[in-house]
Structure formats: structure tokens, C-alpha cells
């Protein structure tokens, strides 16, 4: 997914609480939104970060539902989770 703003690298700092800000250019290019989950993977070269939201919960869906419908259901579930997280974090 390219927005024409492809960036190779950028630095951020880890806060006292261990939090890290994902640079906006990366969030935009990779389609990361508030409430999305990311997966941290240790590799020989360092750390790889991947978007995890969208795959979570898919295994719980029944197998006899068409792939398109499963994708639609997964997106609806992810949107609902994001909505609830925003409500809980910002009442």
C-alpha cells in the first residue's frame, strides 16, 4: 500500500511507561488506525512490527460462511472493538 510518501525509517523514543508512537507517515501508509492491534516479532535483525487487527477473531467464525462474508464480519467486529475502546478511553 503506497501513498507516494514512502519512508524508509524514522526514529521515536520509548516513554517511561514503555509506550512508542508510530510515526504518522507509517500509520497513514500502512492503514493503522486508533484501536488497531500490532504484533511485535523478534527477528535475527531486530524487531518486526505487523498489523494484527483484522486477523484476530477470524478463527472463531464458522467455516460454512463465504470468504467475502467472513471478511465483512471481521471488519465489522474490528470497527466495533475500535468504537468500544474509544468510548472506554474517552468517556
Biopython code that builds the backbone (N, CA, C, O; Angstrom):
import numpy as np
from Bio.PDB.StructureBuilder import StructureBuilder

atoms = [
    (1, "UNK", "N", (0.847, -1.167, 0.000)),
    (1, "UNK", "CA", (0.000, 0.000, 0.000)),
    (1, "UNK", "C", (0.892, 1.229, 0.000)),
    (1, "UNK", "O", (1.651, 1.425, 0.949)),
    (2, "UNK", "N", (0.830, 2.040, -1.001)),
    (2, "UNK", "CA", (1.713, 3.186, -1.095)),
    (2, "UNK", "C", (0.904, 4.456, -1.258)),
    (2, "UNK", "O", (-0.065, 4.496, -2.015)),
    (3, "UNK", "N", (1.308, 5.487, -0.545)),
    (3, "UNK", "CA", (0.643, 6.777, -0.634)),
    (3, "UNK", "C", (1.494, 7.789, -1.379)),
    (3, "UNK", "O", (1.110, 8.952, -1.505)),
    (4, "UNK", "N", (2.662, 7.349, -1.881)),
    (4, "UNK", "CA", (3.566, 8.273, -2.516)),
    (4, "UNK", "C", (4.512, 8.907, -1.501)),
    (4, "UNK", "O", (5.446, 9.614, -1.879)),
    (5, "UNK", "N", (4.273, 8.656, -0.213)),
    (5, "UNK", "CA", (5.107, 9.195, 0.853)),
    (5, "UNK", "C", (5.960, 8.097, 1.461)),
    (5, "UNK", "O", (6.216, 8.115, 2.665)),
    (6, "UNK", "N", (6.405, 7.146, 0.660)),
    (6, "UNK", "CA", (7.175, 6.024, 1.186)),
    (6, "UNK", "C", (8.352, 6.532, 1.991)),
    (6, "UNK", "O", (9.128, 7.365, 1.523)),
    (7, "UNK", "N", (8.480, 6.024, 3.208)),
    (7, "UNK", "CA", (9.596, 6.402, 4.060)),
    (7, "UNK", "C", (10.346, 5.140, 4.434)),
    (7, "UNK", "O", (9.749, 4.081, 4.627)),
    (8, "UNK", "N", (11.624, 5.258, 4.530)),
    (8, "UNK", "CA", (12.467, 4.116, 4.855)),
    (8, "UNK", "C", (12.585, 3.928, 6.358)),
    (8, "UNK", "O", (12.465, 2.809, 6.858)),
    (9, "UNK", "N", (12.824, 5.030, 7.090)),
    (9, "UNK", "CA", (12.990, 4.922, 8.536)),
    (9, "UNK", "C", (12.668, 6.250, 9.195)),
    (9, "UNK", "O", (12.660, 7.298, 8.550)),
    (10, "UNK", "N", (12.404, 6.186, 10.478)),
    (10, "UNK", "CA", (12.149, 7.361, 11.290)),
    (10, "UNK", "C", (12.387, 6.936, 12.731)),
    (10, "UNK", "O", (12.196, 5.768, 13.068)),
    (11, "UNK", "N", (12.792, 7.845, 13.567)),
    (11, "UNK", "CA", (13.048, 7.495, 14.961)),
    (11, "UNK", "C", (11.997, 8.090, 15.876)),
    (11, "UNK", "O", (11.467, 9.170, 15.617)),
    (12, "UNK", "N", (11.704, 7.374, 16.945)),
    (12, "UNK", "CA", (10.842, 7.860, 18.024)),
    (12, "UNK", "C", (11.476, 7.386, 19.331)),
    (12, "UNK", "O", (12.414, 6.588, 19.316)),
    (13, "UNK", "N", (10.970, 7.870, 20.445)),
    (13, "UNK", "CA", (11.500, 7.479, 21.753)),
    (13, "UNK", "C", (10.499, 6.606, 22.493)),
    (13, "UNK", "O", (9.292, 6.693, 22.271)),
    (14, "UNK", "N", (11.018, 5.769, 23.369)),
    (14, "UNK", "CA", (10.184, 4.957, 24.248)),
    (14, "UNK", "C", (9.939, 5.779, 25.509)),
    (14, "UNK", "O", (10.884, 6.306, 26.096)),
    (15, "UNK", "N", (8.672, 5.894, 25.934)),
    (15, "UNK", "CA", (8.355, 6.660, 27.134)),
    (15, "UNK", "C", (8.684, 5.856, 28.391)),
    (15, "UNK", "O", (8.995, 4.667, 28.320)),
    (16, "UNK", "N", (8.611, 6.512, 29.517)),
    (16, "UNK", "CA", (8.849, 5.866, 30.803)),
    (16, "UNK", "C", (7.919, 4.664, 30.999)),
    (16, "UNK", "O", (8.287, 3.695, 31.663)),
    (17, "UNK", "N", (6.732, 4.725, 30.429)),
    (17, "UNK", "CA", (5.758, 3.639, 30.546)),
    (17, "UNK", "C", (5.943, 2.573, 29.474)),
    (17, "UNK", "O", (5.162, 1.624, 29.402)),
    (18, "UNK", "N", (6.971, 2.721, 28.640)),
    (18, "UNK", "CA", (7.223, 1.736, 27.584)),
    (18, "UNK", "C", (6.393, 1.951, 26.342)),
    (18, "UNK", "O", (6.321, 1.063, 25.493)),
    (19, "UNK", "N", (5.766, 3.102, 26.212)),
    (19, "UNK", "CA", (4.938, 3.381, 25.046)),
    (19, "UNK", "C", (5.780, 3.953, 23.913)),
    (19, "UNK", "O", (6.779, 4.634, 24.142)),
    (20, "UNK", "N", (5.354, 3.662, 22.687)),
    (20, "UNK", "CA", (6.056, 4.132, 21.496)),
    (20, "UNK", "C", (5.025, 4.741, 20.555)),
    (20, "UNK", "O", (3.943, 4.184, 20.368)),
    (21, "UNK", "N", (5.359, 5.878, 19.966)),
    (21, "UNK", "CA", (4.498, 6.494, 18.972)),
    (21, "UNK", "C", (4.916, 5.997, 17.597)),
    (21, "UNK", "O", (6.093, 6.047, 17.239)),
    (22, "UNK", "N", (3.947, 5.520, 16.831)),
    (22, "UNK", "CA", (4.216, 5.109, 15.456)),
    (22, "UNK", "C", (4.103, 6.374, 14.605)),
    (22, "UNK", "O", (3.063, 7.032, 14.618)),
    (23, "UNK", "N", (5.154, 6.720, 13.871)),
    (23, "UNK", "CA", (5.114, 7.946, 13.072)),
    (23, "UNK", "C", (3.901, 7.985, 12.138)),
    (23, "UNK", "O", (3.510, 6.971, 11.559)),
    (24, "UNK", "N", (3.317, 9.181, 12.007)),
    (24, "UNK", "CA", (2.104, 9.352, 11.209)),
    (24, "UNK", "C", (2.276, 8.857, 9.775)),
    (24, "UNK", "O", (1.361, 8.252, 9.216)),
    (25, "UNK", "N", (3.436, 9.110, 9.177)),
    (25, "UNK", "CA", (3.659, 8.660, 7.794)),
    (25, "UNK", "C", (3.514, 7.145, 7.685)),
    (25, "UNK", "O", (2.944, 6.648, 6.713)),
    (26, "UNK", "N", (4.025, 6.402, 8.675)),
    (26, "UNK", "CA", (3.883, 4.944, 8.677)),
    (26, "UNK", "C", (2.421, 4.553, 8.912)),
    (26, "UNK", "O", (1.903, 3.667, 8.232)),
    (27, "UNK", "N", (1.751, 5.208, 9.873)),
    (27, "UNK", "CA", (0.338, 4.884, 10.145)),
    (27, "UNK", "C", (-0.504, 5.090, 8.903)),
    (27, "UNK", "O", (-1.342, 4.255, 8.564)),
    (28, "UNK", "N", (-0.277, 6.215, 8.222)),
    (28, "UNK", "CA", (-1.041, 6.509, 7.007)),
    (28, "UNK", "C", (-0.754, 5.486, 5.911)),
    (28, "UNK", "O", (-1.679, 4.954, 5.296)),
    (29, "UNK", "N", (0.513, 5.214, 5.671)),
    (29, "UNK", "CA", (0.898, 4.303, 4.585)),
    (29, "UNK", "C", (0.403, 2.881, 4.831)),
    (29, "UNK", "O", (0.028, 2.178, 3.892)),
    (30, "UNK", "N", (0.402, 2.456, 6.099)),
    (30, "UNK", "CA", (0.031, 1.079, 6.425)),
    (30, "UNK", "C", (-1.425, 0.933, 6.852)),
    (30, "UNK", "O", (-1.867, -0.174, 7.159)),
    (31, "UNK", "N", (-2.169, 2.024, 6.874)),
    (31, "UNK", "CA", (-3.584, 1.956, 7.222)),
    (31, "UNK", "C", (-3.828, 1.619, 8.678)),
    (31, "UNK", "O", (-4.791, 0.918, 8.990)),
    (32, "UNK", "N", (-2.984, 2.097, 9.575)),
    (32, "UNK", "CA", (-3.149, 1.845, 11.002)),
    (32, "UNK", "C", (-4.043, 2.917, 11.608)),
    (32, "UNK", "O", (-3.822, 4.110, 11.400)),
    (33, "UNK", "N", (-5.055, 2.487, 12.361)),
    (33, "UNK", "CA", (-5.996, 3.398, 12.997)),
    (33, "UNK", "C", (-6.002, 3.185, 14.498)),
    (33, "UNK", "O", (-5.537, 2.157, 14.992)),
    (34, "UNK", "N", (-6.529, 4.159, 15.218)),
    (34, "UNK", "CA", (-6.673, 4.037, 16.664)),
    (34, "UNK", "C", (-7.445, 2.758, 16.990)),
    (34, "UNK", "O", (-8.476, 2.472, 16.382)),
    (35, "UNK", "N", (-6.944, 2.005, 17.942)),
    (35, "UNK", "CA", (-7.598, 0.766, 18.332)),
    (35, "UNK", "C", (-7.072, -0.460, 17.607)),
    (35, "UNK", "O", (-7.317, -1.584, 18.046)),
    (36, "UNK", "N", (-6.351, -0.271, 16.502)),
    (36, "UNK", "CA", (-5.760, -1.412, 15.808)),
    (36, "UNK", "C", (-4.703, -2.051, 16.695)),
    (36, "UNK", "O", (-4.045, -1.377, 17.487)),
    (37, "UNK", "N", (-4.556, -3.335, 16.552)),
    (37, "UNK", "CA", (-3.514, -4.046, 17.283)),
    (37, "UNK", "C", (-2.339, -4.270, 16.356)),
    (37, "UNK", "O", (-2.501, -4.510, 15.159)),
    (38, "UNK", "N", (-1.133, -4.184, 16.945)),
    (38, "UNK", "CA", (0.058, -4.504, 16.175)),
    (38, "UNK", "C", (0.792, -5.631, 16.874)),
    (38, "UNK", "O", (0.718, -5.776, 18.094)),
    (39, "UNK", "N", (1.496, -6.421, 16.095)),
    (39, "UNK", "CA", (2.251, -7.563, 16.610)),
    (39, "UNK", "C", (3.736, -7.228, 16.536)),
    (39, "UNK", "O", (4.224, -6.764, 15.506)),
    (40, "UNK", "N", (4.450, -7.465, 17.636)),
    (40, "UNK", "CA", (5.893, -7.256, 17.711)),
    (40, "UNK", "C", (6.544, -8.612, 17.567)),
    (40, "UNK", "O", (6.242, -9.529, 18.332)),
    (41, "UNK", "N", (7.443, -8.756, 16.588)),
    (41, "UNK", "CA", (8.119, -10.029, 16.351)),
    (41, "UNK", "C", (9.621, -9.841, 16.439)),
    (41, "UNK", "O", (10.184, -8.951, 15.802)),
    (42, "UNK", "N", (10.266, -10.685, 17.232)),
    (42, "UNK", "CA", (11.718, -10.659, 17.340)),
    (42, "UNK", "C", (12.296, -11.411, 16.150)),
    (42, "UNK", "O", (11.868, -12.525, 15.850)),
    (43, "UNK", "N", (13.276, -10.798, 15.465)),
    (43, "UNK", "CA", (13.929, -11.444, 14.325)),
    (43, "UNK", "C", (15.437, -11.408, 14.553)),
    (43, "UNK", "O", (15.915, -10.773, 15.493)),
    (44, "UNK", "N", (16.173, -12.084, 13.697)),
    (44, "UNK", "CA", (17.636, -12.050, 13.792)),
    (44, "UNK", "C", (18.170, -10.635, 13.603)),
    (44, "UNK", "O", (19.203, -10.279, 14.172)),
    (45, "UNK", "N", (17.477, -9.834, 12.813)),
    (45, "UNK", "CA", (17.931, -8.478, 12.508)),
    (45, "UNK", "C", (17.405, -7.424, 13.468)),
    (45, "UNK", "O", (17.843, -6.275, 13.408)),
    (46, "UNK", "N", (16.481, -7.780, 14.352)),
    (46, "UNK", "CA", (15.911, -6.804, 15.269)),
    (46, "UNK", "C", (14.453, -7.103, 15.555)),
    (46, "UNK", "O", (14.094, -8.222, 15.920)),
    (47, "UNK", "N", (13.619, -6.093, 15.385)),
    (47, "UNK", "CA", (12.192, -6.221, 15.679)),
    (47, "UNK", "C", (11.397, -5.913, 14.419)),
    (47, "UNK", "O", (11.692, -4.952, 13.708)),
    (48, "UNK", "N", (10.387, -6.735, 14.147)),
    (48, "UNK", "CA", (9.460, -6.506, 13.041)),
    (48, "UNK", "C", (8.108, -6.198, 13.671)),
    (48, "UNK", "O", (7.696, -6.854, 14.628)),
    (49, "UNK", "N", (7.424, -5.202, 13.134)),
    (49, "UNK", "CA", (6.099, -4.826, 13.630)),
    (49, "UNK", "C", (5.107, -5.054, 12.505)),
    (49, "UNK", "O", (5.323, -4.612, 11.377)),
    (50, "UNK", "N", (4.010, -5.752, 12.819)),
    (50, "UNK", "CA", (2.969, -6.030, 11.823)),
    (50, "UNK", "C", (1.611, -5.653, 12.383)),
    (50, "UNK", "O", (1.387, -5.705, 13.592)),
    (51, "UNK", "N", (0.715, -5.276, 11.498)),
    (51, "UNK", "CA", (-0.663, -5.015, 11.883)),
    (51, "UNK", "C", (-1.324, -6.349, 12.211)),
    (51, "UNK", "O", (-1.291, -7.270, 11.394)),
    (52, "UNK", "N", (-1.921, -6.464, 13.390)),
    (52, "UNK", "CA", (-2.559, -7.709, 13.797)),
    (52, "UNK", "C", (-4.074, -7.617, 13.678)),
    (52, "UNK", "O", (-4.732, -8.639, 13.486)),
    (53, "UNK", "N", (-4.644, -6.426, 13.786)),
    (53, "UNK", "CA", (-6.084, -6.259, 13.698)),
    (53, "UNK", "C", (-6.570, -6.745, 12.341)),
    (53, "UNK", "O", (-5.935, -6.501, 11.314)),
    (54, "UNK", "N", (-7.677, -7.419, 12.352)),
    (54, "UNK", "CA", (-8.225, -7.967, 11.110)),
    (54, "UNK", "C", (-8.109, -9.465, 11.107)),
    (54, "UNK", "O", (-8.990, -10.153, 10.592)),
    (55, "UNK", "N", (-7.037, -9.989, 11.672)),
    (55, "UNK", "CA", (-6.891, -11.438, 11.739)),
    (55, "UNK", "C", (-7.430, -11.966, 13.062)),
    (55, "UNK", "O", (-7.826, -13.129, 13.145)),
    (56, "UNK", "N", (-7.451, -11.130, 14.094)),
    (56, "UNK", "CA", (-7.938, -11.565, 15.400)),
    (56, "UNK", "C", (-9.412, -11.928, 15.298)),
    (56, "UNK", "O", (-10.201, -11.162, 14.745)),
    (57, "UNK", "N", (-9.784, -13.069, 15.817)),
    (57, "UNK", "CA", (-11.174, -13.483, 15.847)),
    (57, "UNK", "C", (-11.635, -14.227, 14.613)),
    (57, "UNK", "O", (-12.703, -14.838, 14.645)),
    (58, "UNK", "N", (-10.888, -14.207, 13.539)),
    (58, "UNK", "CA", (-11.347, -14.870, 12.318)),
    (58, "UNK", "C", (-11.504, -16.369, 12.508)),
    (58, "UNK", "O", (-12.394, -16.974, 11.909)),
    (59, "UNK", "N", (-10.666, -16.974, 13.321)),
    (59, "UNK", "CA", (-10.750, -18.410, 13.534)),
    (59, "UNK", "C", (-12.017, -18.831, 14.251)),
    (59, "UNK", "O", (-12.384, -20.005, 14.229)),
    (60, "UNK", "N", (-12.690, -17.879, 14.889)),
    (60, "UNK", "CA", (-13.916, -18.199, 15.616)),
    (60, "UNK", "C", (-15.126, -18.218, 14.695)),
    (60, "UNK", "O", (-16.188, -18.704, 15.086)),
    (61, "UNK", "N", (-14.989, -17.702, 13.486)),
    (61, "UNK", "CA", (-16.124, -17.648, 12.574)),
    (61, "UNK", "C", (-16.376, -19.020, 11.965)),
    (61, "UNK", "O", (-15.448, -19.795, 11.734)),
    (62, "UNK", "N", (-17.636, -19.302, 11.713)),
    (62, "UNK", "CA", (-17.987, -20.612, 11.174)),
    (62, "UNK", "C", (-17.422, -20.797, 9.776)),
    (62, "UNK", "O", (-17.323, -19.841, 9.007)),
    (63, "UNK", "N", (-17.052, -22.032, 9.449)),
    (63, "UNK", "CA", (-16.389, -22.313, 8.180)),
    (63, "UNK", "C", (-17.330, -22.299, 6.982)),
    (63, "UNK", "O", (-16.872, -22.136, 5.851)),
    (64, "UNK", "N", (-18.640, -22.466, 7.200)),
    (64, "UNK", "CA", (-19.541, -22.546, 6.061)),
    (64, "UNK", "C", (-19.992, -21.173, 5.561)),
    (64, "UNK", "O", (-20.883, -21.087, 4.716)),
    (65, "UNK", "N", (-19.386, -20.098, 6.074)),
    (65, "UNK", "CA", (-19.693, -18.747, 5.609)),
    (65, "UNK", "C", (-18.693, -18.392, 4.510)),
    (65, "UNK", "O", (-17.500, -18.672, 4.632)),
    (66, "UNK", "N", (-19.185, -17.777, 3.441)),
    (66, "UNK", "CA", (-18.323, -17.407, 2.312)),
    (66, "UNK", "C", (-17.189, -16.503, 2.775)),
    (66, "UNK", "O", (-17.349, -15.735, 3.723)),
    (67, "UNK", "N", (-16.044, -16.594, 2.106)),
    (67, "UNK", "CA", (-14.857, -15.813, 2.478)),
    (67, "UNK", "C", (-15.156, -14.316, 2.498)),
    (67, "UNK", "O", (-14.687, -13.606, 3.388)),
    (68, "UNK", "N", (-15.929, -13.829, 1.531)),
    (68, "UNK", "CA", (-16.263, -12.402, 1.489)),
    (68, "UNK", "C", (-17.071, -12.000, 2.714)),
    (68, "UNK", "O", (-16.848, -10.936, 3.290)),
    (69, "UNK", "N", (-18.008, -12.852, 3.109)),
    (69, "UNK", "CA", (-18.840, -12.559, 4.279)),
    (69, "UNK", "C", (-18.004, -12.607, 5.549)),
    (69, "UNK", "O", (-18.206, -11.790, 6.446)),
    (70, "UNK", "N", (-17.054, -13.562, 5.645)),
    (70, "UNK", "CA", (-16.174, -13.631, 6.822)),
    (70, "UNK", "C", (-15.353, -12.354, 6.939)),
    (70, "UNK", "O", (-15.188, -11.809, 8.030)),
    (71, "UNK", "N", (-14.838, -11.880, 5.803)),
    (71, "UNK", "CA", (-14.050, -10.646, 5.800)),
    (71, "UNK", "C", (-14.909, -9.474, 6.254)),
    (71, "UNK", "O", (-14.466, -8.647, 7.051)),
    (72, "UNK", "N", (-16.126, -9.404, 5.752)),
    (72, "UNK", "CA", (-17.047, -8.333, 6.137)),
    (72, "UNK", "C", (-17.343, -8.399, 7.641)),
    (72, "UNK", "O", (-17.332, -7.379, 8.330)),
    (73, "UNK", "N", (-17.607, -9.614, 8.137)),
    (73, "UNK", "CA", (-17.892, -9.794, 9.569)),
    (73, "UNK", "C", (-16.684, -9.404, 10.416)),
    (73, "UNK", "O", (-16.837, -8.774, 11.462)),
    (74, "UNK", "N", (-15.482, -9.776, 9.968)),
    (74, "UNK", "CA", (-14.261, -9.450, 10.707)),
    (74, "UNK", "C", (-14.057, -7.938, 10.754)),
    (74, "UNK", "O", (-13.666, -7.399, 11.789)),
    (75, "UNK", "N", (-14.318, -7.251, 9.646)),
    (75, "UNK", "CA", (-14.176, -5.792, 9.611)),
    (75, "UNK", "C", (-15.194, -5.134, 10.538)),
    (75, "UNK", "O", (-14.871, -4.163, 11.223)),
    (76, "UNK", "N", (-16.421, -5.655, 10.563)),
    (76, "UNK", "CA", (-17.441, -5.109, 11.457)),
    (76, "UNK", "C", (-17.044, -5.309, 12.922)),
    (76, "UNK", "O", (-17.230, -4.418, 13.751)),
    (77, "UNK", "N", (-16.492, -6.492, 13.229)),
    (77, "UNK", "CA", (-16.035, -6.764, 14.593)),
    (77, "UNK", "C", (-14.899, -5.812, 14.974)),
    (77, "UNK", "O", (-14.890, -5.270, 16.079)),
    (78, "UNK", "N", (-13.952, -5.608, 14.074)),
    (78, "UNK", "CA", (-12.822, -4.720, 14.350)),
    (78, "UNK", "C", (-13.307, -3.286, 14.565)),
    (78, "UNK", "O", (-12.817, -2.595, 15.457)),
    (79, "UNK", "N", (-14.265, -2.836, 13.755)),
    (79, "UNK", "CA", (-14.808, -1.484, 13.904)),
    (79, "UNK", "C", (-15.520, -1.331, 15.244)),
    (79, "UNK", "O", (-15.398, -0.297, 15.901)),
    (80, "UNK", "N", (-16.254, -2.348, 15.642)),
    (80, "UNK", "CA", (-16.958, -2.308, 16.927)),
    (80, "UNK", "C", (-15.970, -2.274, 18.089)),
    (80, "UNK", "O", (-16.184, -1.556, 19.066)),
    (81, "UNK", "N", (-14.903, -3.040, 17.988)),
    (81, "UNK", "CA", (-13.878, -3.037, 19.038)),
    (81, "UNK", "C", (-13.237, -1.660, 19.138)),
    (81, "UNK", "O", (-13.057, -1.136, 20.238)),
    (82, "UNK", "N", (-12.886, -1.060, 17.973)),
    (82, "UNK", "CA", (-12.294, 0.277, 17.993)),
    (82, "UNK", "C", (-13.245, 1.278, 18.622)),
    (82, "UNK", "O", (-12.821, 2.126, 19.407)),
    (83, "UNK", "N", (-14.533, 1.188, 18.284)),
    (83, "UNK", "CA", (-15.540, 2.101, 18.822)),
    (83, "UNK", "C", (-15.628, 1.957, 20.335)),
    (83, "UNK", "O", (-15.661, 2.961, 21.047)),
    (84, "UNK", "N", (-15.667, 0.724, 20.838)),
    (84, "UNK", "CA", (-15.748, 0.499, 22.283)),
    (84, "UNK", "C", (-14.501, 0.989, 22.995)),
    (84, "UNK", "O", (-14.592, 1.564, 24.080)),
    (85, "UNK", "N", (-13.330, 0.768, 22.395)),
    (85, "UNK", "CA", (-12.085, 1.239, 23.011)),
    (85, "UNK", "C", (-12.074, 2.761, 23.107)),
    (85, "UNK", "O", (-11.667, 3.313, 24.130)),
    (86, "UNK", "N", (-12.515, 3.442, 22.054)),
    (86, "UNK", "CA", (-12.553, 4.909, 22.097)),
    (86, "UNK", "C", (-13.505, 5.389, 23.183)),
    (86, "UNK", "O", (-13.213, 6.362, 23.880)),
    (87, "UNK", "N", (-14.640, 4.715, 23.332)),
    (87, "UNK", "CA", (-15.623, 5.094, 24.344)),
    (87, "UNK", "C", (-15.054, 4.863, 25.745)),
    (87, "UNK", "O", (-15.232, 5.699, 26.631)),
    (88, "UNK", "N", (-14.380, 3.746, 25.949)),
    (88, "UNK", "CA", (-13.808, 3.432, 27.255)),
    (88, "UNK", "C", (-12.668, 4.377, 27.583)),
    (88, "UNK", "O", (-12.514, 4.781, 28.735)),
    (89, "UNK", "N", (-11.863, 4.738, 26.586)),
    (89, "UNK", "CA", (-10.706, 5.609, 26.826)),
    (89, "UNK", "C", (-11.096, 7.076, 26.926)),
    (89, "UNK", "O", (-10.428, 7.847, 27.615)),
    (90, "UNK", "N", (-12.174, 7.474, 26.245)),
    (90, "UNK", "CA", (-12.595, 8.872, 26.204)),
    (90, "UNK", "C", (-14.091, 8.974, 26.486)),
    (90, "UNK", "O", (-14.867, 9.284, 25.581)),
    (91, "UNK", "N", (-14.512, 8.714, 27.740)),
    (91, "UNK", "CA", (-15.959, 8.734, 28.044)),
    (91, "UNK", "C", (-16.594, 10.088, 27.826)),
    (91, "UNK", "O", (-17.795, 10.248, 28.041)),
]
sb = StructureBuilder()
sb.init_structure("model")
sb.init_model(0)
sb.init_chain("A")
sb.init_seg("    ")
for serial, (resi, resn, name, xyz) in enumerate(atoms, 1):
    if name == "N":
        sb.init_residue(resn, " ", resi, " ")
    sb.init_atom(name, np.array(xyz, "f"), 0.0, 1.0, " ", f" {name:<3s}", serial, name[0])
structure = sb.get_structure()
